[in-house]
Amino acid sequence: MKRKLPIRVLSLVIAAMVLTGALAVSAINGSPYETLKSAVIDLMFFENYTLDAEMVVRVNGEVVEYESSHESYGDRSSLSKSNFSGSRESMRFSTEDIWVRRTWSDGTPSYQVFLNQRSSFGGNRFGGGMFGFGHSPIGRNSNEVRLIELGVDLLVGDLRNHLSMSTQSDGTRRVSGSITGNQLPEIIRLIIDMAIEDEYSWRAERFELMPHHTVLDIPMRSLTINRIYVVGEIDADENISYLRLGINATIENMFDETHTFEAEMAVRFSDIGTSNPVSPIPNLEEIFTREFFYDVTGTSTGAASLRFTLDSDGNIDMDSIH
């Protein structure tokens, strides 16, 4: 007669099978947290890329601040555009020789162009990663990067254990998760509380001097984090293509008023390794050469600058250059 396995032994066998299966899946798919963290660290070493970002802040469900930006970095040029809470769009375009920015006067756009000092170092001055590591001697597996990773681990805290990952039909992996404020590391919560105390004491003394203010201008006495969340997408080439971070909190101000505070930032990455931004202004580089600067200003150093406007067709008005 065959003996039956004791329930305790059978439970251990089942647990071992489940654990083995979990380890196998982890080995194949990678830990959700480590997958996302590795992709974010790799972002620091991107050399050419384009990003489009949006940030929105809501108080009691009403949008109080909004900012959008577009940035593109190539081997020999960079382009950035931004718009803050409905204000006029800013723009900056740079090459190895010149950089131009858009300014506004009475609602009319004008442009100021500067000569760049020539670099004696050569090489790509525009790519190089979001934090400038792309062309630095610091390697991806260096101690400096490991220190950054440990710092990320500390900041993320328990969030790493609340992430899930799924794979889309095109090979994109989607990582997402959320935690409450109580799940943050104690040192992070202490830093937040200290920052609020310092900010409150500084702003409370000056608040009465402000002629006008919004809800966000009123000194904040306390902040309770209700939820922090993250969503990331990693493409089939192991590059991060999308990242969204958000926070939902309750704030109490100096008047004992309670408000719901929400902030979210979303960034989409594209053209990784191939980005090549071009001037949004036709013939900009052909007109504003060093020789042209010297003819108009008498100098071809980095201190030289010129102003101009565009005609109705969007071309540089040669008569406006001064």
N, C-alpha and C positions, 0 to 999 in steps of 0.2 A: 504494500500500500504506500502510495506516494505521500510524503509529508508536505503540508502547506507551508509556504513562507510566512513567518510572523509578520503581522501588520507593520511593525516598526522597521523590519528589514525591507519589506516591500516599499514602504514610504521612502526609505533611503535610496533605493534603486530608482524610483520614479524621480526623486529630487536630483539624483546624479544625471539622469537622462535629460531632464530639463536644463540643468546647468550646462551640460555638454552642448546641448543644442543652442543655448544662449551664447556660449563662448564661440561656437562655430559661426553663428549669425554675426556676432560682433567682429570676428576676424574677417568676414567677407565684406560686410557693409561699413565697419568702423563705428566707433562710439559717436553718437550724435554730437556730443559736446566737442570731442577731439577733432571731429571732421570739420565742424564750423570754426573752431578756434584756429586750426591749421590754415583754413582758407583765408581767414581774416589776417593772420600773420603774413601769409604769402602776399596779401594786398600791399603790404609795406614795400615789397620788392617789385611791384609792377613798374615797367619802364615806359610803356605807352598805354594809355587807356582814356576812356571817356566816362564821365559820371553825370547823372542827372539826379538831383536831390530835392526833396521837399521837407519842410518842417512846419508843423502847425501847433499852436498852443490854444487851448480852449479853457475858459473859466465858466463854470455852470453851463456847459454845453455851447457857449458862444465863442466864436473864433476871435481872439484878441491879438494874435500875432501870426503872420504867415511869411515864409521865405522860400523861394525856389532858386535853384542855381544849376548852371550847366558848366562843366569844366572838361576840357580836353587837352591832353598833353601828347606831343609828338617828338620826333627826333630834333626838329629845328624850330618848333613853334609851340605856343600854348594859347588857349582861348578860354576866357571865363565870362559868364554872364550871371547876373543875380537880380532878384526883385524882392524887396522887403515890404510886406504889408501894403501892397498896392502902390508903392512909390515908383518913380521912374526907374526903368531897367538900367543897371550899370553894365559896362562892358570893358574888358581889357584884352588886348591881343598883343603877343610878344613874339619876336623873332630874335635871332642872334644879334641883329643890328639895331632894331628899333622896338619900341613898345608904344601903344596908343591906348588912350582911355576916353570914354564918352563922358561928357559933362553936360549939365543942363542950365540954361539961363532963360528965365521967363517962359518955361515950357518948351523951349526950342533946344534940340540937341546940338552940341558942338563937340569938337574933338581936339585933344592935345596929344601931340606925338613927340617922343623923346628919343634921343640916340642912346643906345646901350654902350657901355664901355666894353671894349673887346676883351675877352677872357684869355689870359695867357695859359689856361689849363686845357682849353679845347674840350672836345667830347660833347656828349649830350647834356645840355644844361636845362632841359625841359622835362624829360621823363625822369624816372628815378624813384617811383613809388610815392604813395601818398605822404609818407613821412621821410622821404629823401634817402632811403636805403638802397635804391636800385643801382646806383653807381658808386656806393661807398665800399670801403674795404671790409665792412662788417658782413660776414657770411650768414646765410639762413640758419645754420646750425651753431652759430657762435654763442659764447657765454652772454653777450649783450642781449641777444634775442631770447635766450632762455630766461634771463631775468625779466624781460617783458612778459613772457608767457606766465611766469610765476605771479607777476603782478595782475595779469588778467584773471588767473585762477582765484586770486584773493578777492578781486572785485566781483567776480561772478558768483562766488560762494555756492549756495545750494541750488542755484539755477541749473548747474551742470547735471544734476540728478533729476531734473524735471523737463528734459528735452526729449522729443521724439523725432524720428526721421522716416521719411517715405521717399520712394524713388518713382519719378514720373516716367512716362513712356519714352521720352527723348533722352533719358539717362540723367536728367537733373535730379539732384537730391534736395529735398526740402526739410529743413530742421526748424522746429518751433517749440516753444515752451513758455511758461510763466511761473512766477513766484509771488508771494506776498512780502511786504516789508519786514515782517517778523523773521523771514527766512534769510535775510541778508546777514552777512558776517557781522558780529558785534562791533568790530573795529570800524566797519563802514558806517553803521548806524551812529556810532559815536562821532565820527567825522562830520556826518550830516548835521547832527544836533549842535556840535560846536560851531559849524559854519552858520547855522540859523541864529544862534545866540549872538555871534559877532556881528552878523548883518543887521539883526534887529536893533542892537544897541547903537550901531552907527547910523542907521536910517531913521530911527525914532527921534533922534536929536534934531534931524534936519527936515523932518516931514512937514512941520508947521510952516517952513519957509517956502514950500512948494505951492504955487498959485493954482495949479491944476493937477489932477492926478487920476489914474485909473485904478481898478481893483488890484492890479499887480504892483502898483506903486506904494500901496499901504504896507507898512512894515509887517512882516509875517512873524507871528509868535511861535507857531508850531506847524509841523508838517507830518502827516501820517500817510505812509505809502500803502496804498491798497493793493496795487498790482504792478508788476514790471514784466514786460513780455518782449520776446525777440522772435523774429522770423528771418531765416536766411536760406538762400538757394545757391547751390554749388553746381556748376555745369559739368558736362561730361569730361571737360579738360581740367577738372579740379580747381577751376577759378570761381571765386565768389561772384555771382551775377546780380544778386539782390540782397538787401539787408534792411530790415525794419525793426526799430527799437521804440518802445513806448512806455509810458508811466501814467498811472492813474493815482491821484493822491487827494487827500483832504487837507486844506490849509485853514488855519485860524489866525486872523490878523489882530492888530493892536486894539481894535474896537470889539473884540470877541465875536466877530462875524465869521461864519464858516462857509467855505466855498469848495466846490469840486474843481480840481486842477488836472488837466490832461495835456500831455505833450507827446508828440510822435514825430519821428524822423524816418524817412524812407529814402534809400539810395539805390539806384540801378546802375550797374556797370556794363560797359559794352566796348567793342573795338579793342579788346585787351591784346596788347602786343602789336597792333596795327594802326592805332589812332594817328591821324595826320591832319591836324586842324589847319584850315586855310583862313585867310583874312576875310572878315565879313564886309570889308570896304574894298571895292574894286580898285586895282592898280596902286594900292597903298605902298607896297614895297618897291614898285617900279618908280614911283614919284619921289618918295622920301629916302633917297640914297644919301650917303655921306657927302658926296659931291654937291648934291642939292642943298643940304644943310649948310655946307661951307659957303655956297654962293649966296644964300639968303641971310645967314646969321654971322658969317665970318669965322665960324668955328666948327670943328667936327669932333668935339669932345662930348663926354657924357652929360655935360651941363646944358647942351643945346636943346631947345624945345621950340615947337611951332604949333600954331592953332589953325583950325580950318573948319568949314561946315560942308554939308553935302547939298547938291542941287536937287531939283525936283525928281530927277531920275535916279537918285541915290549914288551919284558919282561925286568925287571930290571937286568942289568949286575952287578952281585954281585962283580966282580973283580974291578968295577969302583967306588965303594963306598969309599969315603974318607972324 
